[in-house]
Amino acid sequence: MPSSPVNRDPWNRRPDETSTQYAMFKAYCELGPARTIEDVSSRFGCAVSRVKHASGKHDWAARASEYDVALRDVSAITIADGERALHMQYAIGEAMLGLGINALRMKNPSMIRMKEIHKLIETGGELMRKGAGLADMKVDIETVDRVKDAVADFIIEHGEE
């Protein structure tokens, strides 16, 4: 006779747990580390003794503790992924800005149109702002502003292609 599969996530509903008991357990978990049986009792409008019985029978404290650890792990991974994405975005912006600056320094900039140079610099600066976590702020990055000024001066001096 095949054995039943092991529940790998202890915060999932147990086979012998009623839907009400499981709903109370989920509420218990969602209260976070400061959770209490009394809070669950109040939320469900039932006797504390009923919640204590379900908690003891289904090992809520240990299950909720494992839930908290798993939640912290997922949060840490999500934060790390987000930080990596911001660093990548900043690096791409910095590279685009560098391409724009190098294009301005070329003796024969006709290989790349001034509008394209301006777009590289503008987009690179914006990506750097976002990558630095400054997307919602009106922040001037000195280098971006100096390069934009240089592009404008170059256009005035040489005209747009």
N, C-alpha and C positions, 0 to 999 in steps of 0.2 A: 504494500500500500504506500503510495507516494506521500511524502511529508508535505505539510503546508508550507508555503513560502514564508520566510522570515521577514518581518516588517523592519526594513532598514532605517526608517525614519520614525523614531519613537514618539514623535508628536502627532503622527497620523492616528486615525481612529482604530481602536483595538476591536477585535471581533466580539468581545463580550461587553463592550461599552455601548450604552444606549445613545441614541441621537441627542437626547437632552444632556446626558453626562458629557458627551463629546463637545457639545456647544458650550457647556460651562468650562470645560478644559481649554477650548480655544480662547474663550474670553479671559481665562486665567493667564494664558500665555501672552495675549495681546496687552495685558496690563504692564508687562515689563518686569524687570528685576524687583521692583518695589511691590509686587503683587501680594494680595492677601486673600484668604478664603472669604473674609468678611466682605470684601469688595465684590466678589463673584456672587455671594449670597444676596447682597443689596441689588446688584444688577439684574438678577433673575427673580428677585422677590420670593426667595425661598429660605427655609431655615438654615442656619449656619451648620447645624448637625448633618443635614442632607448633603451639603457641599463637602464637608469634612469626610463623610463616608465615601463619597465618590472619589475624592482626592486620594484617600488612603488606599482604596481598592485598586485604583488605576495608576498609582505612583506618579501623581501630577508633579510633585516637586522635582524629581529626577528627570522626568520627560521635559518639563519646562526649562530646566537647566540646560539640557542638551539642545533644546530649541534656541535658547539664547546664544549658545556657542555657535550653532550653525548660522544664525542670523548675523552675528559679528563677523564670521568668516566670509559670508556672502558680501556684507558691507565692505569689508577690507578689500576683497577682490574688485568690487565695483569701483571703489575709490582709486585703487591702483591702476585699473584700466583707464579711468578718466584722466588721471595724472599723466599716464603715458601718452594718451591722445593729445592732451594739451601741449606736452613737450614736443611731440611730433608736429603739431600744428605750428608751434613757434619756430621750429627748425625749418619747416617748409617756407614759412613767411620770411625768415632770415635769408634763406637761399634765393627766394624771389627778389628780395630787396637787393641782395648782392648782384644778381644778374642785371637788374636795372642800373645799378651804379656802374658796373663794368661796361654795360652798353654805352653809357654816357662818356666813359673814358676812352672809347675806341676812337681812333683817328678818323675812321670812315664809318660813322654811325648809320649809313644808309642801309646796312644789312637788316636793321630793325627800325621800324617806324617809331617816331616819337610818341605816338599814342600808345603803342605797345609798351614802350619803356615806362611811360607814365602809369599804365595799368599794372605792370609788374611791381612798381614801387608802391602804388596805392594798395594793391591786393596783398603784397608782402607785409606792408605795415599793418594792415587790418588783421591778417593772420597772426602776426606777432602780438598784437593787442589781445586777441582772443586767447592765444596760447599762454599769455601771461596772466590770464584771468581778468583782463581789463575791458572785455567786450562791451559791457554796459556803461562804461565810463568814457567821458570825452577827455581822453588823455593824449597829449602831444608827445610823440617820440621825436626827440631832437633830430636824429639822423633822418627819419622819414621826412620831416619838414625841410631840412637842408637839401635833401635830394629833390624834393618836389620843387623847391625854389630853383635848383640848378636846372631841372627840366624846363621850367618856365623861362629861365634866362636863355637856355640853349635854343628854345623855340623862337624867342624874340630875335636872337642873334642870327640864326640860320634859317628860320622859317620852317613851317610844317611841310612835310613831304606829301 
